Amino acid sequence: MSTPVQGAVGPATGQNSAATEPAAPTRRGTELLLLGFAAFVVSAALMLVEANQEQQLTLRIVWYGLAFLGLFAVAHVAVRKFAPYADPLILPCVALLNGLGLVMIYRIDLAMTEKALRAGREINNDVPKQILWTTVALALFLAVLIVIKDHRTLTKYSYTFGLVGLFLLALPAVLPSFIAPTINGAKIWLKVGPFSLQPGEFAKILLLVFFAAFLVSKRDLFMAAGRRVLGVDLPRARDLGPVVFAWAVSLGVLVFQKDLGTSLLFFGTILVMLYVATERAVWVVLGLTLFVGGAIIAYNLFTHVQQRVANWFDPLATYADAGGGYQIAQALFGLGTGGIGGTGLGAGRPELVPLANTDFIAAAIGEELGFIGLAALLLVYTVLALRGMRSALAVRDTFGKLLGGGLSFLLIMQVFVVVGGVTKLIPMTGITAPFLSYGGSSLLANYVLIALLLRISDAARRPQTGARPRPVPQAPIAEAHTVMVQRPQVERPE
C-alpha cells in the first residue's frame, strides 16, 4: 500500500501556493525606458538649437546632455530603491519638462549673449546655474524619499508645518527692503549676498500638509449643515474658520506682498481640498464669493492691482507705460509669430520678451514650437497631474487622498495661472512654470512636491503585507477517523 503524499492536503498547500504567487510589478523598467526617451528628446532639441543658432554642433551640448542623463539616472536609482512601487510615469514627465526647460534657457542664453556682444558687454549665462539648481533639487528630492518612509507620519507635525508655513509666507512682508527687496513689483524674495530665495514656494507645500491633516481630523464638522437658504444647506457659522482664515491669508499676501499668483494658488487649492473632503459644492461657491469680494476691494484700494487689470484688458493701451502691458503684448506677438507649427527651435526671437526664461517661458515655447508644441507640453503637465490624482484615489488612507489630490491640483493650477496670464486669459500673476522656468526656489519646492507624490503612489501601489489567513490543518484522508453521522428522524404525517 502506497504512503499518502503529505503535501497534497494540509498546511503546506497554502504556504506553497503563497510562495509561488508572482510578485506585484514595480514598473521600474518602464520608468527607465521613458527616462531614456526623455533624454533623447532633450538631446535632439539641444542639437536643433545649436544648429539654428551656431550653425554648428559644439561640445557644450554633449556636456549638458550627459549632465541631464546622469542626474536623472541617479533619481531613477533612488526611486527604484526607496519607492519601488511608485507610479512609473511621474519621474519621466518631470524629466522631460525639466529638460525642455533647460533647452529653452540655453536657447535664450545664446540669443542674449549675441545681443550683449553686439552691445560690447558681457553677461552670465543662466543654464549652468539652472543645472546646478537641478542638482540641488534632486538631492533634496532624494532626501525627502529617504527621510519620509510613510507619508502618514507627516500628520504628527501638521500644526508645526502650518506655523512654519505661515512664518515663511509672511517673512518677506515684515523684513526690511535690503533683505526682502521688491522685484518686478512683488515683495516675495529674500536676498542675502548673491543668493536669493522665495520662501512662499515652500510655504505652499507646508500649508497643504497642515490643511490635509486638519480636514481629516475635523471632517465631521464641515459635513454638518446649518440653515437652509433657497434650498441650499449653508455651513454653520462656527465652521467657517478655515475658509475665512485661507481668505484672510490670501488677501494679506495680495495686499502686503503684491503677489496675485500665490494668493490665487493658495486659496484655490484650499477650496478644492475642502470640496474633496466634504463633497459639498457650497464650500466652493462660498469661497469663490469671498475671493471675488476680496479682489474687488483690493482693486479699489491698490494701484498695482488696477495696473494688472488694465494690462489685462488692453495691453496695447498701456504698452509704453511703466509697468504697463509691454510684456504681455510682446508675448502675444511671439505666440502669433509661432502660429500652429512654430518657427523652430533656435529660429525665433524670444529674447524680445522681457523675462523670457522665467515668467514668460511659455511664450518662448509657443513661438518656437507653435500651438502644437505648447499643447503637447500642456498634455505632459496634464498626464503628470492625472497620475498624481490617480495615486491619491488609490491610496488607502484619507490623509494621503487629500494630500495627493491637493499637491496634484496645486501643480496643474500653477500651470493654468502661468499659461492663462501669458495668453491674456487671466491677469498676469508673475508665477513661474513648474520645472520649465529658470529659478531655484520653484525648482526646489516642486521636487519636494514630486517626492511626496511618489511616496503616496508607492503606498497606493504597494501590495499589502498583512498576514493572510491560513487554512485549517486537516489530516490526510487515509488517516482520517470515520465519523458516524446519525440521520435525523422525520415525522411523517398521519
C-alpha positions in Angstrom: 0.0 0.0 0.0 1.5 3.3 -1.0 2.1 6.0 1.5 -0.1 9.1 1.1 1.6 12.3 -0.1 1.7 14.6 2.9 2.0 17.8 0.8 -1.2 17.1 -1.2 -3.5 18.3 1.5 -2.7 20.3 4.7 -0.9 23.4 5.8 1.9 23.0 3.3 -0.5 23.5 0.4 -1.4 27.1 1.4 2.2 28.0 2.0 3.5 26.7 -1.3 0.7 28.5 -3.2 1.5 31.8 -1.5 5.2 31.3 -2.2 4.6 30.7 -5.9 2.4 33.8 -6.4 4.0 36.3 -8.7 5.2 39.5 -7.1 3.4 42.7 -8.0 5.2 44.5 -10.9 7.1 47.6 -9.9 7.3 49.0 -13.5 10.7 50.5 -12.9 11.8 49.1 -16.3 9.0 51.2 -17.9 10.3 54.3 -16.0 13.8 53.7 -17.2 12.7 53.3 -20.8 10.7 56.6 -20.6 13.6 58.4 -19.0 15.8 57.3 -21.9 13.1 58.6 -24.3 13.1 62.0 -22.4 16.9 62.1 -22.6 16.7 61.5 -26.4 14.1 64.3 -26.9 16.2 66.7 -24.8 19.4 65.9 -26.7 17.7 66.3 -30.1 16.3 69.6 -29.0 19.7 70.8 -27.9 21.1 69.8 -31.3 18.4 71.8 -33.2 19.1 74.9 -31.1 22.8 74.6 -31.8 22.3 74.0 -35.5 19.9 77.0 -35.9 21.9 79.4 -33.6 25.5 78.5 -34.0 25.3 76.8 -37.5 27.4 74.0 -36.0 27.4 71.5 -33.2 29.7 72.2 -30.2 30.8 70.1 -27.3 28.5 72.0 -24.9 25.5 70.0 -25.9 27.4 66.8 -25.1 28.2 68.0 -21.5 24.6 69.3 -21.0 23.2 66.1 -22.3 25.4 63.9 -20.1 24.7 66.0 -17.0 20.9 65.7 -17.6 21.2 61.9 -18.2 23.4 61.4 -15.1 21.2 63.4 -12.8 18.0 61.5 -13.7 19.8 58.2 -13.7 20.6 58.9 -10.0 17.0 59.8 -9.4 15.8 56.6 -11.0 18.1 54.5 -8.8 16.8 56.3 -5.8 13.1 55.7 -6.7 13.9 52.0 -7.5 15.4 51.6 -4.0 13.3 53.8 -1.8 9.9 53.8 -3.6 9.9 50.8 -5.9 6.1 50.7 -6.4 5.8 54.4 -7.3 4.0 55.4 -10.4 6.3 54.9 -13.4 5.2 58.0 -15.4 5.7 60.7 -12.8 9.5 60.9 -12.9 9.8 60.7 -16.7 7.2 63.5 -17.1 9.2 65.7 -14.7 12.5 64.8 -16.5 11.0 65.8 -19.9 9.7 69.1 -18.6 12.9 70.0 -16.8 15.0 69.0 -19.8 12.9 71.1 -22.2 13.2 74.0 -19.7 17.0 73.7 -19.8 16.9 73.7 -23.6 14.8 76.9 -23.7 17.0 78.6 -21.1 20.1 77.6 -23.1 18.5 78.9 -26.3 17.7 82.3 -24.7 21.2 82.4 -23.3 22.6 82.1 -26.8 20.4 85.0 -28.0 21.2 87.2 -25.1 24.9 86.5 -25.5 24.8 87.6 -29.1 22.9 90.7 -28.2 25.4 91.5 -25.5 28.3 91.1 -27.9 26.8 93.5 -30.3 26.4 96.0 -27.5 30.0 95.4 -26.3 29.3 93.9 -22.9 29.3 90.6 -21.2 26.6 88.6 -19.5 26.5 85.5 -17.3 24.6 82.5 -18.8 21.8 81.1 -16.8 21.8 77.4 -17.9 24.9 76.4 -15.9 23.2 77.8 -12.8 19.9 76.0 -13.6 21.8 72.7 -13.9 23.3 73.4 -10.5 19.8 74.2 -9.1 18.5 70.9 -10.7 21.3 69.0 -8.9 20.5 70.6 -5.5 16.7 70.0 -6.1 17.3 66.3 -6.9 19.4 66.0 -3.8 16.5 67.4 -1.8 14.2 65.0 -3.7 16.4 62.1 -2.6 16.4 63.3 1.0 12.6 63.5 1.1 12.3 60.0 -0.2 14.8 58.6 2.3 13.5 60.5 5.4 9.8 60.2 4.8 9.2 56.4 4.5 5.5 56.8 5.2 3.5 59.9 4.3 1.2 59.4 7.2 3.9 60.4 9.6 3.5 63.9 8.4 0.3 64.2 10.4 2.2 64.2 13.6 3.8 67.5 12.8 0.9 69.1 10.9 0.4 72.1 13.3 4.2 72.7 13.2 4.1 72.7 9.4 1.2 75.1 9.5 3.0 77.6 11.8 6.3 77.3 9.8 4.4 77.8 6.5 2.7 80.9 7.8 6.0 82.3 9.1 7.7 81.7 5.7 4.7 83.2 3.8 4.8 86.4 5.9 8.5 86.7 6.2 9.3 88.9 3.2 6.5 91.3 4.1 7.9 92.1 7.5 11.6 92.2 6.7 13.4 95.4 5.6 13.9 96.1 1.9 17.7 95.4 1.9 16.9 91.8 2.8 13.4 91.4 1.2 13.6 93.8 -1.9 10.7 94.5 -4.2 11.5 92.8 -7.5 9.2 93.2 -10.5 6.6 94.8 -8.3 6.3 91.9 -5.8 7.9 91.7 -2.3 8.3 87.9 -2.2 12.1 87.4 -2.2 14.8 87.1 0.5 18.2 88.2 -0.8 21.4 87.6 1.1 24.6 88.4 -0.9 24.5 86.7 -4.3 21.8 84.2 -3.1 18.0 84.8 -3.3 15.2 82.6 -2.1 11.4 82.7 -2.4 10.1 81.3 0.9 6.5 81.3 -0.3 7.2 78.3 -2.6 7.9 76.1 0.4 5.1 77.7 2.5 2.5 76.4 0.0 3.5 72.8 0.5 3.8 73.1 4.3 0.3 74.7 4.5 -1.1 71.9 2.2 0.2 69.3 4.6 -1.4 71.2 7.5 -4.8 71.6 5.8 -4.9 68.0 4.7 -4.3 66.7 8.3 -6.7 69.3 9.7 -9.5 68.4 7.3 -9.1 64.7 8.1 -9.4 65.3 11.8 -12.3 67.8 11.6 -14.2 66.4 8.6 -17.4 65.8 10.5 -17.6 69.4 11.5 -17.7 70.5 7.9 -20.3 67.9 7.0 -22.8 69.4 9.4 -25.4 71.6 7.8 -26.6 74.9 9.2 -29.5 77.0 8.0 -31.2 76.2 4.7 -31.5 79.2 2.4 -33.1 79.0 -1.0 -32.9 75.2 -1.0 -29.1 75.2 -0.1 -27.8 73.9 3.2 -25.3 76.6 4.3 -22.4 75.7 6.7 -22.7 76.7 10.3 -21.1 80.0 11.2 -18.6 78.4 13.6 -17.3 76.0 10.9 -16.3 78.8 8.6 -12.9 79.3 10.3 -10.6 77.5 7.8 -12.2 79.2 4.8 -12.1 82.7 6.4 -8.5 82.0 7.5 -7.4 81.0 4.0 -9.2 84.0 2.6 -7.5 86.3 5.0 -4.1 84.9 4.3 -4.6 85.1 0.5 -5.8 88.7 0.8 -2.8 89.5 3.1 -0.4 88.1 0.5 -2.1 90.2 -2.2 -2.0 93.4 -0.2 1.4 93.3 1.5 3.4 91.3 -1.0 1.6 92.4 -4.2 1.7 88.7 -5.3 -1.6 87.9 -7.0 -0.3 84.5 -8.2 0.5 83.0 -4.8 -2.8 84.4 -3.4 -4.8 82.7 -6.2 -2.9 79.4 -5.9 -3.2 79.1 -2.2 -6.9 80.0 -1.9 -7.9 77.9 -4.9 -6.1 74.8 -3.7 -7.6 75.0 -0.2 -11.1 75.3 -1.7 -10.5 72.2 -3.8 -9.2 70.2 -0.8 -12.2 71.3 1.2 -14.6 70.2 -1.5 -12.8 66.8 -1.8 -13.0 66.3 1.9 -16.7 67.2 2.3 -18.2 66.7 -1.3 -20.2 69.8 -0.7 -20.2 72.3 -3.6 -21.4 75.1 -1.2 -17.9 75.5 0.2 -16.6 76.2 -3.3 -19.3 78.7 -4.1 -18.8 80.4 -0.7 -15.0 80.5 -1.2 -15.3 82.0 -4.7 -17.7 84.6 -3.4 -15.2 85.6 -0.7 -12.3 85.7 -3.2 -14.2 87.8 -5.8 -15.2 90.2 -3.0 -11.7 90.5 -1.8 -10.4 91.0 -5.3 -12.9 93.9 -5.9 -11.8 95.5 -2.6 -8.2 95.2 -3.5 -8.8 96.6 -6.9 -10.4 99.7 -5.5 -7.7 100.2 -2.8 -4.4 99.4 -4.5 -2.9 100.8 -7.7 -0.8 97.8 -8.6 -3.9 95.7 -8.8 -5.5 98.3 -11.1 -2.4 98.3 -13.3 -2.6 94.5 -13.7 -6.2 94.6 -14.6 -5.6 97.5 -17.1 -2.8 95.5 -18.7 -5.1 92.5 -19.0 -8.0 94.4 -20.6 -5.8 96.2 -23.3 -2.0 95.7 -23.1 -1.5 97.9 -26.2 -3.2 100.9 -24.4 -0.6 100.7 -21.6 2.2 99.5 -23.9 4.6 102.4 -23.2 3.6 102.9 -19.5 6.0 101.9 -16.7 4.8 98.5 -15.5 2.4 98.5 -18.4 1.4 95.9 -21.0 4.7 95.7 -22.9 5.5 92.2 -21.7 2.0 90.8 -22.4 1.9 92.5 -25.8 5.4 91.1 -26.8 4.3 87.6 -25.6 1.2 87.8 -27.7 3.2 88.9 -30.7 5.6 86.0 -30.2 2.7 83.5 -30.0 1.2 85.0 -33.1 4.5 84.6 -34.9 4.8 81.0 -33.9 1.3 80.1 -35.2 0.4 76.4 -35.4 3.8 74.8 -36.1 6.2 77.4 -34.6 9.3 79.0 -36.1 11.5 76.1 -35.0 13.9 75.7 -32.0 16.5 78.4 -32.3 14.8 80.3 -35.1 12.6 82.7 -33.2 13.1 85.9 -31.3 12.1 85.0 -27.7 14.7 87.4 -26.2 12.4 90.3 -27.3 10.0 89.3 -24.5 11.2 90.6 -21.0 11.8 87.7 -18.5 11.5 85.2 -21.3 13.3 82.5 -19.3 11.2 82.9 -16.2 7.6 84.3 -16.1 7.2 84.2 -19.9 8.9 81.0 -20.9 5.5 79.6 -22.1 5.5 82.4 -24.7 9.0 81.5 -25.9 8.0 77.8 -26.2 4.8 78.9 -28.1 6.8 81.0 -30.5 9.4 78.4 -31.4 7.3 75.2 -31.1 3.9 76.7 -32.0 0.5 75.8 -30.8 1.2 72.1 -31.4 4.4 72.1 -29.2 2.8 74.2 -26.4 -0.3 71.9 -26.4 1.9 68.9 -26.2 3.8 70.4 -23.3 0.5 71.1 -21.5 -0.5 67.4 -22.1 2.6 66.3 -20.3 1.6 68.5 -17.4 -1.9 67.0 -17.6 -0.5 63.5 -17.5 1.7 64.3 -14.5 -1.3 65.8 -12.6 -3.6 62.9 -13.5 -1.1 60.3 -12.4 -0.9 62.1 -9.1 -4.7 62.2 -8.8 -4.8 58.5 -9.6 -2.4 57.8 -6.9 -4.4 59.9 -4.5 -7.6 58.0 -5.3 -5.9 54.6 -4.9 -4.1 55.2 -1.6 -6.0 53.7 1.3 -5.8 56.5 4.0 -7.9 59.7 3.9 -4.9 61.9 4.6 -3.0 60.5 1.6 -6.0 61.1 -0.6 -6.3 64.7 0.4 -2.6 65.5 0.3 -2.1 63.7 -3.0 -5.1 65.5 -4.5 -4.0 68.8 -3.2 -0.5 68.5 -4.5 -1.7 67.4 -7.9 -4.2 70.3 -8.1 -1.5 72.8 -6.9 0.7 71.7 -9.8 -2.0 72.0 -12.5 -3.4 75.2 -11.0 0.1 76.7 -11.2 0.3 75.8 -14.9 -3.1 77.3 -15.5 -2.2 80.6 -13.8 1.1 80.8 -15.8 -0.3 80.0 -19.2 -3.5 81.9 -18.6 -1.5 85.0 -17.8 0.8 84.7 -20.8 -2.2 84.2 -23.2 -4.3 87.0 -21.6 -6.9 84.6 -20.3 -6.5 86.0 -16.8 -4.4 88.9 -15.4 -0.7 88.3 -15.3 0.5 87.0 -11.9 4.2 86.6 -12.2 4.4 82.9 -11.3 7.0 80.6 -12.9 6.1 77.5 -14.8 7.0 74.3 -12.8 10.2 72.7 -13.9 10.5 74.8 -17.0 11.3 78.3 -15.8 14.7 79.5 -14.6 14.9 79.8 -10.8 16.0 77.8 -7.8 13.2 78.2 -5.3 10.5 77.0 -7.6 12.6 74.0 -8.7 13.5 73.0 -5.1 9.8 73.2 -3.9 8.4 71.4 -6.9 10.9 68.5 -6.5 9.8 68.2 -2.9 6.2 68.1 -4.2 7.1 65.3 -6.7 8.9 63.3 -3.9 5.7 63.4 -1.8 3.6 62.3 -4.8 5.9 59.4 -5.4 5.8 58.4 -1.8 2.0 58.5 -1.9 1.8 56.5 -5.2 4.3 53.9 -3.7 1.9 53.4 -0.8 -1.1 53.2 -3.2 0.5 50.6 -5.5 2.5 48.6 -2.9 0.9 45.2 -2.2 -0.5 44.7 1.3 1.9 42.8 3.5 -0.6 41.7 6.2 -0.6 38.0 7.1 -3.1 36.0 5.1 -5.5 33.6 6.9 -4.0 30.2 7.0 -6.1 27.2 6.0 -7.3 25.0 8.8 -5.0 22.0 9.2 -6.6 18.7 8.0 -5.4 15.2 8.4 -4.7 13.1 5.3 -7.8 11.2 4.0 -6.1 7.9 4.7 -5.6 8.7 8.3 -8.9 10.4 9.0 -11.2 8.7 11.5 -14.6 7.5 10.4 -17.3 9.6 11.9 -20.8 8.1 12.3 -23.5 10.6 11.3 -27.0 9.8 12.6 -29.7 10.6 10.2 -32.4 12.9 11.7 -35.8 11.3 12.1 -38.5 13.0 10.1 -42.1 12.7 11.4 -44.5 11.5 8.7 -47.9 13.0 8.6 -50.7 10.5 9.6 
